């Protein structure tokens, strides 16, 4: 049985990491700390990668 009803909903799995990356960037900017661009970029791209891999794994699984 699919963990997600539709494979297109896999985007929501990766969206969590992307939102965390945006919050991470926003907090640093608002508070006035030195912004960690590498960390922000890696979190956002991790979200994209997780969403793609979730789609591939869910779309390729049997419908049992």
C-alpha positions in Angstrom: 0.0 0.0 0.0 1.3 3.5 -0.9 2.3 5.6 2.1 1.0 8.5 0.1 -2.2 8.3 -1.9 -0.8 10.1 -4.9 2.9 10.3 -5.8 2.6 14.0 -6.7 2.0 14.6 -2.9 5.7 13.7 -2.4 6.5 17.4 -2.8 5.2 17.9 0.7 7.8 15.6 2.1 10.6 17.7 0.8 8.8 21.0 1.4 9.5 20.6 5.2 13.3 20.9 4.6 12.8 23.9 2.2 10.6 25.7 4.8 13.2 25.0 7.5 15.9 26.5 5.2 13.9 29.7 4.6 13.2 30.0 8.4 16.9 29.5 9.1 17.8 32.3 6.6 15.0 34.6 7.9 16.0 34.3 11.6 19.6 35.1 10.8 18.7 38.1 8.8 16.2 39.5 11.3 18.3 39.0 14.3 21.3 40.5 12.6 23.7 37.6 12.8 26.1 36.7 10.0 24.0 34.8 7.4 25.2 31.2 6.7 24.5 31.1 3.0 26.0 27.6 2.7 23.7 26.1 5.3 20.6 27.8 3.8 21.5 26.6 0.3 22.1 23.0 1.5 18.8 22.9 3.4 16.8 24.2 0.5 18.5 21.8 -2.0 18.1 18.9 0.5 14.4 19.6 0.4 14.4 19.4 -3.4 16.4 16.2 -3.4 14.1 14.6 -0.8 11.0 15.5 -2.8 12.4 14.0 -6.0 13.5 10.8 -4.3 10.2 10.5 -2.5 8.4 10.8 -5.8 10.6 8.2 -7.5 10.3 5.7 -4.6 6.6 6.1 -4.2 5.8 6.1 -8.0 7.9 2.9 -8.4 6.4 1.0 -5.5 3.6 -1.6 -6.2 0.0 -0.6 -5.6 -0.7 -3.5 -3.2 
